[in-house]
């Protein structure tokens, strides 16, 4: 090695020592963490995503984020717990985005089945989908999650409050804020088409 350090010396270091070195920008320490955890995280991601390609993407995104935020990385618990949680978070984020796209596509389909189809209906659907997805992406993560649990999973405010550990009043306030933001984004007419 260029600095005289044996190549296997990092393998004997603790996760905490490696995180300190990653904080300092040492790419060799990052590669050691990658070697140490990539396989088990991939196996875990395959189990929850049930899709090998998506599992690989989730793990790569977690490691990319770890390196990009290396200077500000501060762990409250163990590195392994942090990495497993990061994979879970990325998985749920992916599921939420995919569900939003599917649910709104189905909603547009139902609307088109009920309404006379204008010549530019394809443009209208694409426009509404883009506006809704953009509007949802701009919401704070917690507000977006509450909105999705209410409008897609059809959970009551009480069920949402219990599920995510908030008061029902907080759930109601978040739902109200999400609806106001989407109404502003879509305009009253388009908003009423989707949420009447």
C-alpha positions as CSV (number, residue, x, y, z in Angstrom):
1,X,0.0,0.0,0.0
2,X,1.1,3.6,-0.6
3,X,1.0,4.6,3.0
4,X,2.7,1.4,4.2
5,X,-0.4,0.1,5.9
6,X,-1.1,-3.7,5.3
7,X,-4.1,-4.1,3.0
8,X,-6.0,-6.3,5.4
9,X,-5.6,-4.0,8.5
10,X,-9.0,-2.4,7.9
11,X,-10.7,-5.8,8.1
12,X,-9.8,-6.0,11.8
13,X,-11.2,-2.6,12.6
14,X,-14.5,-2.1,14.3
15,X,-17.4,-0.5,12.5
16,X,-17.1,2.6,14.7
17,X,-13.4,3.0,13.7
18,X,-14.3,2.6,10.0
19,X,-17.1,5.2,10.3
20,X,-14.6,7.6,11.8
21,X,-12.3,7.1,8.9
22,X,-15.2,7.4,6.4
23,X,-16.1,10.7,8.1
24,X,-12.5,11.8,7.3
25,X,-13.1,10.9,3.6
26,X,-11.0,7.7,3.5
27,X,-12.3,5.7,0.6
28,X,-10.5,2.5,1.7
29,X,-12.6,2.5,4.9
30,X,-15.7,3.0,2.8
31,X,-14.7,0.0,0.6
32,X,-14.2,-2.1,3.7
33,X,-17.7,-1.3,4.9
34,X,-19.0,-2.1,1.4
35,X,-17.3,-5.5,1.4
36,X,-18.5,-6.2,4.9
37,X,-22.2,-5.4,4.4
38,X,-23.0,-5.5,0.7
39,X,-23.8,-9.2,0.6
40,X,-26.0,-9.3,3.7
41,X,-27.8,-6.1,2.7
42,X,-28.5,-7.5,-0.7
43,X,-29.9,-10.7,0.7
44,X,-32.1,-8.6,3.1
45,X,-33.2,-6.3,0.2
46,X,-34.1,-9.4,-2.0
47,X,-36.3,-10.7,0.8
48,X,-38.3,-7.5,1.2
49,X,-38.3,-6.3,-2.4
50,X,-38.8,-9.8,-4.0
51,X,-37.0,-8.4,-7.0
52,X,-33.2,-8.9,-7.5
53,X,-32.7,-5.9,-9.7
54,X,-34.5,-3.6,-7.4
55,X,-32.7,-5.1,-4.4
56,X,-29.4,-4.3,-6.1
57,X,-30.5,-0.7,-6.8
58,X,-31.6,-0.2,-3.2
59,X,-28.3,-1.4,-1.8
60,X,-26.3,0.7,-4.2
61,X,-28.4,3.8,-3.4
62,X,-27.7,3.2,0.4
63,X,-24.0,3.0,-0.2
64,X,-24.0,6.0,-2.5
65,X,-25.8,8.0,0.1
66,X,-23.4,6.9,2.8
67,X,-20.5,8.1,0.8
68,X,-22.1,11.4,-0.3
69,X,-23.0,12.2,3.3
70,X,-19.8,10.9,4.8
71,X,-18.7,14.1,6.4
72,X,-22.0,14.6,8.3
73,X,-22.6,10.9,9.2
74,X,-23.4,10.6,12.9
75,X,-24.7,7.2,14.0
76,X,-27.0,6.9,17.0
77,X,-26.6,3.1,17.2
78,X,-24.6,0.5,15.3
79,X,-23.6,0.8,11.7
80,X,-25.4,-2.4,10.8
81,X,-28.7,-1.1,12.3
82,X,-28.2,2.1,10.3
83,X,-27.6,0.3,7.0
84,X,-30.5,-2.1,7.5
85,X,-32.8,0.8,8.4
86,X,-31.6,2.7,5.3
87,X,-32.4,-0.2,3.0
88,X,-35.9,-0.5,4.6
89,X,-36.5,3.3,4.2
90,X,-35.4,3.2,0.6
91,X,-37.6,0.2,0.0
92,X,-40.7,1.8,1.5
93,X,-40.0,5.0,-0.5
94,X,-39.8,3.0,-3.7
95,X,-43.0,1.2,-2.8
96,X,-44.8,4.4,-2.0
97,X,-43.7,6.0,-5.3
98,X,-44.7,3.0,-7.3
99,X,-48.1,2.7,-5.5
100,X,-48.8,6.4,-6.1
101,X,-48.1,6.0,-9.8
102,X,-50.3,2.8,-10.0
103,X,-53.1,4.2,-7.9
104,X,-53.4,7.5,-9.8
105,X,-53.1,5.7,-13.1
106,X,-56.1,3.5,-12.1
107,X,-57.9,6.6,-10.8
108,X,-57.4,8.3,-14.2
109,X,-58.6,5.2,-15.9
110,X,-61.8,5.1,-13.9
111,X,-62.4,8.8,-14.5
112,X,-61.9,8.3,-18.3
113,X,-64.4,5.4,-18.2
114,X,-67.1,7.7,-16.7
115,X,-66.4,10.9,-18.6
116,X,-66.7,11.6,-22.3
117,X,-63.2,11.2,-23.8
118,X,-61.9,14.5,-25.2
119,X,-59.6,14.4,-28.2
120,X,-56.7,15.4,-25.9
121,X,-57.5,13.0,-23.1
122,X,-54.0,11.4,-23.3
123,X,-52.5,14.9,-22.7
124,X,-54.9,15.5,-19.8
125,X,-54.0,12.2,-18.1
126,X,-50.3,12.8,-18.5
127,X,-50.6,16.4,-17.2
128,X,-52.7,15.3,-14.2
129,X,-50.3,12.5,-13.4
130,X,-47.3,14.7,-13.6
131,X,-49.0,17.4,-11.4
132,X,-50.1,15.0,-8.7
133,X,-46.7,13.2,-8.6
134,X,-44.9,16.5,-8.4
135,X,-47.3,17.8,-5.8
136,X,-46.8,14.8,-3.7
137,X,-43.0,14.8,-4.1
138,X,-43.0,18.4,-2.7
139,X,-44.8,17.4,0.5
140,X,-42.8,16.7,3.7
141,X,-42.2,12.9,3.9
142,X,-44.5,12.5,6.9
143,X,-47.3,14.4,5.3
144,X,-47.0,12.5,2.1
145,X,-47.0,9.2,4.0
146,X,-50.2,10.2,5.9
147,X,-51.9,11.3,2.7
148,X,-51.0,7.9,1.0
149,X,-52.2,5.9,4.0
150,X,-55.5,7.8,4.0
151,X,-56.2,8.0,0.2
152,X,-54.6,4.9,-1.1
153,X,-54.7,2.4,1.8
154,X,-58.0,3.8,2.9
155,X,-57.0,3.9,6.6
156,X,-59.0,6.0,9.1
157,X,-57.3,8.8,11.0
158,X,-57.3,6.7,14.1
159,X,-55.6,3.8,12.3
160,X,-53.0,6.1,10.8
161,X,-52.3,7.7,14.2
162,X,-51.8,4.3,15.8
163,X,-49.7,3.0,12.9
164,X,-47.2,5.9,12.9
165,X,-47.4,7.0,16.5
166,X,-48.9,10.4,16.1
167,X,-52.1,12.0,17.6
168,X,-55.2,12.0,15.5
169,X,-55.1,15.8,15.5
170,X,-51.7,15.8,13.9
171,X,-52.9,13.3,11.3
172,X,-55.9,15.5,10.5
173,X,-53.6,18.6,10.2
174,X,-51.2,16.8,7.9
175,X,-54.1,15.6,5.7
176,X,-55.6,19.0,5.5
177,X,-52.1,20.5,4.6
178,X,-51.6,17.8,1.9
179,X,-55.1,18.5,0.4
180,X,-54.5,22.3,0.4
181,X,-51.1,21.8,-1.3
182,X,-52.6,19.5,-4.0
183,X,-55.5,21.8,-4.6
184,X,-53.1,24.7,-5.1
185,X,-51.0,22.6,-7.5
186,X,-53.9,21.1,-9.5
187,X,-56.3,24.0,-9.4
188,X,-60.0,23.6,-8.2
189,X,-61.3,21.9,-11.3
190,X,-58.6,19.3,-11.7
191,X,-58.5,18.7,-8.0
192,X,-62.3,18.0,-8.0
193,X,-61.9,15.5,-10.8
194,X,-59.6,13.4,-8.6
195,X,-60.7,14.1,-5.0
196,X,-64.4,15.0,-5.3
